[in-house]
Every structure is written in C-alpha cells, then in structure tokens.
C-alpha cells in the first residue's frame, strides 16, 4: 500500500508543472452522467486552467444510449475527457436481479481495480487534485484514500434527500422493521416529518440487497473530504443548515464540509446533440397563449401501463386545459424492444378512441421524447406534471414553472414531500395503494395547477425561486462562494 502511494506521489511530483485534473466518477444512468458533466462544465467555467476527466462505466442493464451525448460533449467541450472503463461481467446469479440499483452497485463494487488503474494513468500526464464520486460510487472512496487523493461525493439529489441518507444508519439502528412496514413519521433534521413509506424506494425493504448497498454508501459519506450538492441555499436552507450543524450524524461522527453549488442543469437538450431542426412541439407552443399549457413528462424510466395512459388521457380531456404530453411505450412493450433502438409508441393503440382528434385544438401528444428544458422555458408553458426526479425539479425551478408531483421511483416520493410541504412549489398527485392514479385525480390536479388560487400561489413562489436560482450562480452568489471554498479545500488537500 505504501509503495502504491509512493509511486502515485512520484507521478504527482513529476507532473507538478502540468495541468491540474479533476476526476469525476458518475454511476451509469444517463441522468447521473448529465449531472456530472454539468458539474464538470461549472468547474471549467470557474476554474478554466483545469481539465476534467470522467470515468464511464457500462451499465449492467439496458439503458439509454449515452454515446451520442458523450460525443456531443466531447465536440463542444474538449477540456472534458471521457475514459471508458472495461466492461464488468456479472455472474448469472447477479443479473437475475430485477433491481437496477442492485445491479449498478454490484458493477461499481467490482470496478475498483479499473478505477485505480485509471487514476494512475491520468496521473501520468496530470496532477489529480480531487476525485469526485456519485453517491452510488461510495466504494470508490477507498481507492482515493489508497492513492492519497482528496475524495468528494457529488450528491445529485437535494439537500433534504442527503439529510435522509446521512440519517439512515441511525434509523437502521433504531428499528428492525422494513421502512415500508414501519407506518410512522420519521424525524429527519431539516425536513418535514417523512412518512416511512415515502423514503427512497430502494431503502424500503430491509432484507433487500439494494438496502444493504445504500446503507453502506451512507456510511461512506462522512468519511469523505466533502459533499457537493446540486442545490442552492435559498431552495433548501433548513436542510442545508441541519446538515452543516451536524444534526444528521451522531455526535461522535464529524460532518464533512457541504458545498451547495447548484442549480446545475443541462441547458441545451436537443436530442442527440446534433440536430438543428426546431422540434415540432416548440413550434406548436409558439401558437399557444402565454402560460396556458401544462407539460406532462416523466423521465427516461417513467413508463406507464396502457390502462394508466388512458386514465391520464381521460383526465386531460375532461380538464379542459391545454396540454403537451410526452408518451412512451408501456414497460412490457419496452422490454421486448431490441437494445439497439427505441420503437415509438402507437398512440392510436395506447390512447382512447378519438382522443387525439377531440383534443387536437388544445393538446399535442409527443412520442417518446421532448426537449424538456426548452419546453419548460417556453412562454406558453404554465405548469409541469412531473415524476420529480431532481434534475427535472431544478429545471422547473430555473424556468419558474410550478409542478404537480407524480413520483414513480427512486427518491421521488421523498421529493414530493419536500416540494409540497417544505419548498411549496408543487401540488401532490394522489395515487391509490397500488400506485394507480384515476382520471378524476388527473383532471382535478391539472385544473388546480392551472386555474386556482393555490396554483397561483405556488406559481408565484416558483417564479421567485427562479430569480434566486439565478442569483445563487451569479458572481457573488451563494453557489459561487461555495464553489470557491471547494477549490480551496482540494488545493489544500
């Protein structure tokens, strides 16, 4: 071990006059990669003498193709260099797991030797200042410690969710039940009381492998040189204060520095990065009145059954509101699609008979994808029905568009509590026990968002936060100040 460190320091000293490098290590899903790239771009904006190196892991399951996105970034930002790590082959017993999180953790666990080699290789030509890991990549911290590089975490969700993971080991000690069966409100510092069943989905079942992996990652967080969070001070001030004051960890466990440098969002999401044609949906929005359209979009993994799609359609039709709706194929159909490509949905088959004709004067249904940031920032859009993945939340905040929160997976139910009760920029979509939402609820919430006093109240709050988000990223803003402190910390490291 000491010999490895000596070799590494020899590399570092030999290259002390060459360019500094920051190495980023995202987990495989494209949403996490996009967040890491935006972090890299932000570092370059504030610290242009750096080069950014991103370690790319092949996902262990069928996922959105990241190659066009990576090619686009490489073409536009040559200071970001991608390193494709060798593909990890999982044993058959692992790949039978239906859980994306478990598969991801297993690949990342086996990835450490590749990460070690990559860091040594990069250090041949650069001085590695910091190694910044996705929360999923917590086991990579041991590699950073082994090579004496300051290791940081980049938490791609909000500070409230970070508080829940910092608190998870204590929650684990205080009960022997699964969170889904606990049926209680959890007191997590800095956030409203959280129903135990609204904790992030992968930690709901105690004897599940994903729970064990998330618990292990949670114990890694305090061991890092710092935690970078994609949020900003005025969006989650109470949660940020609770974490910084050490309230989320036991008294004998020091809290690492917290750097809130958001909102970092993907500002130019044209599909594939190379098409200059204006998407049809943006042209359609040009013809709609200001603030009149509700946009429905549920992320790359947000898939609904045919029955649920028909309920959404019925609710939208009865609401009388203008809408732009992105429809993807139901999961059973998607699973039979070849990995090479995505088949667009058959709208006539999936949606109620005559729906498209009856609503053509006030609605547009888009197949599979829309440029979400561009849509949210269009003057005609006045509301957003979203799964509330954190990237989408920040995009809505930066566009000043209020939300109807319809969580589907990951930490989205937790986000709904934060958005509705703490930040107050969302209305909740209420589902039945099996997760189904009927047409009446869709109609009610869409109307409420677009045409009620409560909808107007959260709209004003969201527009105020839009200004605060811009201020946070300005020269003297809280996120810029936090970033300066981050750079100082890794320079000292």
C-alpha positions in Angstrom: 0.0 0.0 0.0 2.8 2.5 1.0 4.6 1.6 -2.2 1.5 2.4 -4.3 1.3 5.8 -2.6 5.0 6.5 -3.3 4.5 5.6 -6.9 1.5 7.8 -7.2 3.3 10.8 -5.5 6.2 10.3 -7.8 3.7 10.7 -10.7 2.2 13.8 -9.0 5.6 15.5 -8.2 6.9 14.7 -11.7 3.8 16.4 -13.2 3.6 19.3 -10.8 4.0 21.8 -13.6 1.4 20.3 -15.9 -2.3 20.8 -15.9 -4.4 20.1 -12.9 -7.1 17.5 -13.3 -10.3 16.7 -11.5 -11.6 13.2 -12.0 -15.3 12.6 -11.9 -16.9 9.2 -11.4 -20.7 9.0 -12.2 -22.9 5.9 -11.9 -24.0 4.6 -15.3 -27.6 6.1 -15.8 -27.6 9.0 -18.2 -29.3 11.3 -15.6 -26.3 10.9 -13.3 -23.8 11.3 -16.2 -25.5 14.5 -17.3 -25.3 15.9 -13.8 -21.6 15.1 -13.6 -20.9 16.7 -16.9 -22.7 19.8 -15.8 -20.5 19.8 -12.7 -17.5 19.5 -14.9 -18.6 22.4 -17.1 -19.2 24.5 -13.9 -15.7 23.7 -12.7 -14.3 24.8 -16.0 -16.3 28.0 -16.0 -14.9 29.0 -12.6 -11.5 27.2 -12.9 -10.6 27.1 -16.6 -7.0 26.0 -16.0 -8.3 22.5 -15.1 -9.0 19.6 -17.2 -12.0 17.3 -16.4 -11.7 13.5 -16.7 -14.9 11.4 -16.5 -14.8 7.7 -15.9 -17.5 5.9 -17.8 -18.9 2.6 -16.6 -21.0 0.4 -18.9 -24.4 -0.1 -17.3 -25.3 -3.7 -16.3 -28.8 -3.4 -17.8 -30.4 -2.0 -20.9 -30.3 1.8 -20.5 -30.5 4.9 -22.7 -27.5 5.1 -25.1 -25.1 7.6 -23.7 -22.8 7.6 -26.8 -24.5 10.5 -28.8 -24.5 12.6 -25.6 -20.8 11.9 -24.9 -19.9 12.6 -28.5 -21.7 15.9 -28.3 -19.9 16.9 -25.1 -16.5 15.9 -26.5 -17.1 18.0 -29.6 -18.2 21.2 -27.7 -16.1 20.9 -24.6 -12.7 19.4 -25.4 -11.4 20.0 -21.8 -13.8 17.2 -20.7 -12.1 13.9 -21.4 -14.0 10.6 -21.1 -12.3 7.4 -20.1 -14.3 4.2 -20.8 -13.6 1.6 -18.2 -13.5 -2.1 -19.1 -16.9 -3.7 -19.1 -17.7 -5.7 -16.0 -19.2 -9.1 -16.5 -21.6 -10.0 -13.6 -22.2 -13.6 -12.7 -25.6 -15.0 -13.8 -26.8 -15.0 -10.2 -26.4 -11.2 -10.1 -28.0 -10.4 -13.4 -31.2 -12.2 -12.4 -32.0 -9.3 -10.1 -34.9 -7.1 -11.2 -33.4 -4.2 -9.4 -31.4 -1.6 -11.4 -29.9 -0.1 -8.2 -28.6 -3.5 -7.0 -27.0 -4.3 -10.4 -25.4 -0.9 -10.5 -23.9 -1.2 -7.0 -22.6 -4.7 -7.9 -20.8 -3.4 -11.1 -19.4 -0.4 -9.2 -18.1 -2.7 -6.4 -16.2 -4.8 -9.0 -15.0 -1.6 -10.7 -12.5 -0.5 -8.1 -9.4 -2.1 -9.7 -10.3 -0.3 -13.0 -10.8 3.0 -11.2 -7.4 2.5 -9.5 -5.7 1.9 -12.9 -7.5 4.9 -14.5 -6.4 7.3 -11.7 -2.8 6.1 -12.0 -2.9 6.5 -15.8 -4.4 10.0 -15.6 -1.7 11.0 -13.1 1.0 10.3 -15.7 0.0 13.4 -17.5 -1.9 15.5 -15.0 -1.8 16.5 -11.3 -5.0 14.9 -9.9 -6.4 17.5 -7.5 -9.7 15.7 -6.5 -11.7 12.6 -7.1 -15.4 13.3 -7.1 -17.8 10.3 -6.9 -21.5 9.9 -7.4 -23.3 8.7 -4.2 -23.7 5.2 -5.8 -19.9 5.0 -6.2 -19.2 5.2 -2.5 -16.9 2.2 -2.5 -14.6 4.1 -4.8 -13.6 6.3 -1.8 -11.2 3.6 -0.7 -9.3 4.0 -4.0 -9.0 7.7 -3.4 -7.8 7.1 0.2 -5.3 4.5 -1.0 -3.8 6.9 -3.5 -4.0 9.9 -1.1 -6.3 11.9 -3.4 -9.0 14.0 -1.7 -12.3 12.1 -2.3 -15.5 14.0 -2.5 -19.1 12.9 -3.1 -21.4 14.6 -5.6 -25.0 14.2 -4.4 -27.2 14.5 -7.5 -30.5 14.9 -5.5 -31.4 17.6 -3.0 -30.1 18.5 0.5 -33.2 17.1 2.1 -32.6 13.8 0.5 -29.0 13.9 1.6 -30.2 14.5 5.1 -32.2 11.3 4.9 -29.2 9.3 3.8 -26.9 10.7 6.5 -29.6 9.8 9.0 -30.2 6.3 7.5 -27.6 4.4 9.7 -29.3 5.8 12.8 -32.8 4.9 11.6 -31.4 1.4 10.8 -30.2 1.0 14.4 -33.4 2.2 15.9 -35.7 -0.4 14.3 -35.5 -3.9 13.0 -38.5 -3.4 10.6 -38.5 -2.5 6.9 -39.4 1.1 6.4 -42.3 0.1 4.2 -43.9 -1.6 7.2 -42.9 0.9 9.9 -46.0 3.0 9.3 -44.6 6.1 11.2 -43.4 9.6 10.5 -39.6 9.8 10.5 -38.0 12.8 12.2 -35.1 13.8 9.8 -33.4 17.1 10.7 -34.1 19.9 8.3 -37.2 18.5 6.5 -40.9 17.9 7.4 -41.9 14.7 9.1 -41.5 12.0 6.4 -43.8 9.0 6.2 -41.5 6.0 6.4 -43.1 4.6 3.2 -42.0 7.8 1.4 -38.3 7.2 1.9 -36.3 6.5 -1.2 -37.7 3.4 -2.9 -34.5 1.2 -2.7 -34.3 1.5 1.1 -37.9 0.5 1.8 -37.2 -3.3 2.2 -34.7 -4.1 4.9 -33.6 -7.5 3.7 -33.2 -6.4 0.1 -29.6 -6.2 -1.4 -30.3 -2.6 -2.5 -31.0 -1.5 1.1 -27.7 -3.0 2.2 -25.8 -1.2 -0.6 -27.4 2.2 0.2 -26.8 1.7 3.9 -23.1 1.0 3.1 -22.9 4.1 0.9 -24.5 6.2 3.6 -21.7 5.2 6.0 -19.1 6.3 3.4 -20.4 9.9 3.1 -18.9 11.2 6.4 -15.5 9.7 5.6 -15.1 12.0 2.5 -13.3 15.3 2.2 -16.6 17.0 1.4 -20.1 16.5 -0.1 -21.1 18.6 -3.2 -24.9 19.0 -3.5 -26.8 20.0 -6.6 -29.0 22.6 -4.8 -28.8 26.2 -3.6 -29.0 27.9 -0.3 -32.4 29.6 -0.6 -34.1 26.5 -2.1 -33.4 24.2 0.9 -32.0 26.5 3.6 -33.4 24.5 6.5 -32.0 21.1 5.3 -28.6 22.6 4.5 -28.3 24.2 7.9 -29.3 21.0 9.7 -26.6 19.0 7.8 -23.9 21.7 8.3 -24.7 22.0 12.0 -24.0 18.2 12.4 -27.6 17.3 13.3 -27.9 14.4 10.8 -24.9 12.4 12.2 -24.1 11.1 15.7 -22.2 13.5 17.9 -19.0 11.4 17.6 -19.1 11.5 13.8 -17.8 14.8 12.3 -19.9 16.1 9.4 -17.7 16.8 6.3 -17.9 20.2 4.6 -21.1 20.7 2.5 -20.8 22.6 -0.8 -24.1 23.6 -2.4 -23.2 24.8 -5.9 -26.4 24.3 -7.8 -28.6 24.5 -9.7 -26.6 22.6 -12.3 -28.9 21.7 -15.2 -28.5 20.5 -18.8 -29.3 23.7 -20.7 -29.3 22.5 -24.3 -31.1 19.2 -24.6 -31.7 18.8 -28.3 -31.9 15.0 -28.9 -28.6 13.5 -29.8 -26.9 16.9 -29.7 -26.6 17.4 -33.4 -30.0 18.3 -34.8 -30.6 21.9 -35.6 -34.2 21.4 -36.6 -36.7 23.0 -34.2 -38.8 20.2 -32.7 -42.5 20.2 -33.7 -43.6 20.7 -30.1 -41.8 24.0 -29.8 -43.4 25.3 -33.0 -46.8 24.2 -31.6 -46.1 26.0 -28.3 -45.4 29.2 -30.3 -49.1 29.3 -31.3 -50.4 28.8 -27.7 -51.3 31.7 -25.3 -48.8 32.7 -22.6 -48.7 30.4 -19.6 -51.6 28.3 -20.8 -50.1 24.9 -21.4 -49.5 22.1 -18.9 -46.5 19.9 -19.8 -46.5 16.2 -18.8 -43.2 14.4 -18.9 -41.9 11.6 -16.6 -38.2 11.0 -17.3 -36.4 8.2 -19.2 -37.6 5.5 -16.8 -41.1 6.9 -16.3 -43.2 4.3 -18.0 -47.0 3.7 -17.6 -49.3 0.8 -18.4 -51.8 1.2 -21.3 -54.6 1.5 -18.6 -52.8 4.3 -16.8 -52.1 6.2 -20.1 -55.9 6.0 -20.8 -56.7 7.4 -17.4 -54.3 10.3 -18.0 -55.8 11.0 -21.4 -59.4 11.0 -19.9 -58.3 13.3 -17.1 -56.6 15.7 -19.5 -59.6 15.7 -21.9 -62.1 16.5 -19.0 -59.8 19.2 -17.5 -60.4 21.5 -20.5 -56.7 22.6 -20.2 -54.2 23.0 -23.0 -51.5 20.3 -22.7 -48.3 19.0 -24.2 -47.8 15.3 -23.2 -44.8 13.0 -23.8 -45.9 9.4 -24.2 -43.5 6.5 -24.0 -44.3 2.8 -24.6 -45.6 0.8 -21.6 -42.9 -1.3 -19.8 -44.0 -4.7 -21.2 -43.6 -3.4 -24.7 -40.3 -1.7 -24.0 -38.8 -4.9 -22.6 -39.3 -6.6 -25.9 -37.6 -3.9 -27.9 -34.1 -4.6 -29.2 -31.3 -2.9 -27.3 -30.3 -1.1 -30.5 -33.2 1.3 -30.6 -36.4 2.7 -29.2 -39.7 2.0 -31.1 -42.0 4.9 -30.9 -45.4 4.3 -29.3 -48.5 3.5 -31.3 -50.7 6.4 -30.0 -53.9 5.1 -31.7 -53.5 1.8 -29.8 -52.5 3.2 -26.5 -54.9 6.2 -26.1 -58.7 6.2 -26.0 -60.5 6.1 -29.4 -60.9 9.5 -30.8 -58.9 11.2 -28.1 -56.3 12.8 -30.4 -59.0 14.2 -32.7 -61.2 15.5 -29.9 -58.2 17.4 -28.3 -56.3 18.4 -31.3 -57.2 22.1 -30.9 -55.7 22.4 -27.4 -53.4 19.4 -27.0 -50.3 17.8 -28.5 -49.0 14.3 -27.8 -45.3 13.8 -28.5 -43.9 10.3 -29.0 -41.1 9.2 -26.6 -39.1 12.5 -26.1 -39.3 16.3 -26.0 -36.5 18.9 -25.3 -37.6 19.4 -21.7 -35.5 22.4 -20.8 -36.6 24.3 -23.9 -40.2 23.3 -23.3 -40.2 24.4 -19.7 -38.7 27.8 -20.6 -41.2 28.4 -23.4 -43.5 31.3 -22.6 -46.6 29.2 -23.3 -45.9 26.7 -20.6 -47.6 27.4 -17.2 -47.4 24.0 -15.4 -45.4 20.8 -15.2 -46.7 17.3 -14.3 -43.5 15.5 -13.4 -42.1 12.4 -11.7 -39.9 14.8 -9.7 -36.5 13.4 -10.4 -34.2 16.1 -9.0 -32.9 17.2 -12.4 -36.4 17.9 -13.5 -37.2 19.7 -10.3 -34.2 22.0 -10.8 -35.2 22.6 -14.5 -38.7 23.6 -13.4 -37.3 25.9 -10.7 -34.9 27.6 -13.2 -37.8 28.1 -15.6 -40.2 29.3 -12.9 -42.8 26.6 -13.7 -44.9 25.1 -10.8 -45.3 21.3 -10.5 -47.8 18.6 -10.0 -45.7 15.9 -8.3 -46.3 12.3 -9.5 -43.5 10.2 -8.1 -42.7 6.9 -9.8 -39.4 5.5 -8.5 -36.0 6.3 -6.7 -36.3 9.1 -4.2 -39.3 10.8 -5.9 -41.9 10.2 -3.2 -39.4 11.8 -0.7 -39.0 14.7 -3.2 -42.8 15.1 -3.3 -43.0 15.7 0.5 -40.2 18.3 0.2 -41.7 20.1 -2.8 -45.3 20.2 -1.4 -44.7 20.8 2.3 -41.3 22.5 2.6 -40.4 24.3 -0.6 -44.1 24.8 -1.6 -43.8 24.8 -5.4 -45.9 21.6 -6.1 -49.3 20.1 -5.7 -49.4 16.3 -4.9 -50.8 13.8 -7.4 -52.5 11.3 -5.0 -52.4 7.6 -6.1 -54.2 4.5 -4.8 -52.3 2.0 -2.7 -51.2 0.1 -5.9 -49.8 3.3 -7.4 -52.7 3.8 -9.9 -54.0 7.4 -10.5 -57.5 7.7 -11.8 -58.8 10.2 -14.4 -60.6 12.2 -11.7 -57.4 12.9 -9.8 -55.6 13.9 -13.0 -58.4 16.2 -14.0 -58.5 17.8 -10.5 -54.8 18.4 -10.1 -54.3 19.8 -13.6 -57.2 22.2 -13.2 -55.9 23.2 -9.7 -52.4 23.8 -11.0 -53.6 25.9 -14.0 -56.7 27.6 -12.6 -56.9 28.1 -8.8 -55.7 30.3 -6.0 -53.4 27.6 -4.7 -52.0 27.0 -8.2 -51.3 30.7 -8.5 -49.7 30.8 -5.1 -47.1 28.1 -5.9 -46.6 29.7 -9.3 -45.6 33.0 -7.6 -43.3 31.0 -5.2 -41.7 29.2 -8.2 -41.1 32.4 -10.1 -39.4 33.9 -7.0 -37.1 30.9 -6.7 -36.2 31.3 -10.4 -34.7 34.7 -9.6 -33.0 33.2 -6.5 -31.5 30.4 -8.6 -30.0 32.9 -11.0 -28.7 35.0 -8.1 -27.1 31.9 -6.5 -25.0 31.3 -9.6 -24.0 35.0 -10.1 -20.5 36.2 -9.3 -21.2 36.9 -5.7 -23.9 34.3 -5.2 -24.0 31.6 -2.6 -23.2 28.8 -5.1 -20.2 30.6 -6.5 -18.9 31.3 -2.9 -19.4 27.6 -2.1 -17.5 26.6 -5.2 -14.6 28.9 -4.3 -14.4 27.2 -0.9 -14.5 23.8 -2.7 -11.5 24.7 -4.8 -9.6 26.0 -1.8 -10.3 22.7 0.0 -8.9 20.5 -2.8 -5.9 22.8 -3.2 -5.2 22.3 0.5 -5.8 18.6 0.1 
